[in-house]
């Protein structure tokens, strides 16, 4: 069903070879997997790089941060993006900023 998924066997399961491969895979299959439409990837806001920005069917902004390894700072990272994106309001022709922004962490 999905191609280009470079996985390696790890202790109790499988993981992507790198975070970049994980991002490529999710970017290519975001609509099928999560029902989201990609706006941009590696979007820079306030000198910070968001992995993927997308919208859902109700035009809510969805910020996805991906980690291929455990990272305890991911929630703080997402909230920094959230604040910066609400200040800048990119893609305002496609995003309904009156609705809540969704923050999604994809991590082991």
matplotlib code that plots the C-alpha trace (Angstrom):
import matplotlib.pyplot as plt

x = [0.0, 2.7, 6.0, 9.3, 9.1, 12.7, 12.3, 14.7, 14.0, 14.5, 14.2, 10.4, 9.3, 10.2, 11.3, 12.1, 15.8, 15.8, 13.5, 13.8, 12.5, 9.6, 8.8, 9.0, 6.7, 4.1, 4.3, 3.5, 0.7, -0.8, -4.2, -4.6, -3.2, -4.7, -7.1, -5.0, -4.0, -0.4, 0.2, 4.0, 6.9, 9.9, 8.1, 10.1, 8.3, 10.1, 13.5, 11.9, 11.3, 8.0, 8.1, 4.7, 1.8, -1.5, -5.2, -8.1, -11.5, -12.8, -9.8, -8.2, -4.4, -2.6, 1.0, 2.9, 6.2, 8.0, 10.6, 12.2, 13.7, 12.3, 12.4, 11.0, 10.9, 8.5, 5.5, 7.4, 8.5, 5.0, 3.7, 6.5, 5.4, 1.8, 2.5, 4.6, 2.1, -0.8, 1.3, 2.1, -1.1, 0.5, -1.8, -4.7, -6.4, -6.6, -6.7, -9.6, -7.8, -11.1, -10.9, -8.5, -5.1, -4.3, -0.8, 0.2, 3.4, 4.4, 7.1, 8.0]
y = [0.0, 2.5, 2.7, 4.3, 3.5, 2.7, 0.9, -0.9, -3.5, -2.2, -3.8, -4.4, -3.2, -1.1, 2.5, 4.7, 4.9, 8.6, 11.5, 12.8, 9.4, 9.6, 13.1, 12.1, 9.2, 11.2, 14.1, 11.8, 10.0, 12.6, 12.7, 8.9, 8.4, 11.4, 13.1, 16.2, 18.4, 19.6, 23.4, 23.3, 21.4, 22.8, 26.1, 28.7, 31.0, 33.2, 31.5, 28.1, 25.3, 23.5, 20.0, 20.0, 22.5, 21.1, 21.8, 19.5, 19.3, 22.3, 24.4, 24.2, 24.7, 21.5, 21.7, 18.3, 17.8, 14.5, 12.7, 9.4, 9.2, 10.2, 13.9, 15.3, 18.9, 18.2, 19.8, 23.0, 23.0, 22.7, 25.5, 27.8, 27.1, 27.7, 31.2, 32.2, 30.9, 32.8, 36.0, 35.5, 33.8, 32.2, 30.7, 32.9, 32.4, 28.6, 28.5, 29.6, 31.2, 31.6, 27.8, 26.1, 25.1, 21.4, 20.4, 16.9, 15.1, 12.0, 10.3, 6.8]
z = [0.0, 0.9, -0.9, 0.0, 3.7, 4.7, 8.0, 10.3, 13.0, 16.5, 19.9, 20.0, 16.6, 13.6, 13.1, 10.2, 9.1, 9.9, 10.8, 7.2, 5.9, 8.4, 7.2, 3.5, 4.2, 6.1, 3.7, 0.8, 2.6, 4.9, 3.4, 3.4, 6.9, 8.8, 6.4, 6.2, 3.3, 3.3, 3.2, 3.5, 5.1, 6.8, 7.1, 8.9, 11.4, 13.8, 13.0, 13.9, 11.4, 11.5, 10.1, 8.4, 8.3, 7.1, 7.2, 8.1, 6.3, 8.5, 7.4, 10.9, 10.9, 12.0, 13.0, 12.9, 14.6, 14.0, 16.0, 15.2, 18.7, 22.1, 22.7, 25.9, 24.5, 21.7, 23.5, 24.2, 20.6, 19.3, 21.7, 20.4, 16.8, 17.9, 19.3, 16.3, 13.8, 15.5, 15.3, 11.6, 10.4, 7.3, 4.6, 5.8, 2.4, 3.2, 7.1, 9.2, 12.2, 14.1, 14.8, 17.2, 15.9, 16.3, 17.5, 16.6, 17.9, 16.1, 18.1, 19.4]

ax = plt.figure().add_subplot(projection="3d")
ax.plot(x, y, z, "-o")
ax.set_aspect("equal")
plt.show()
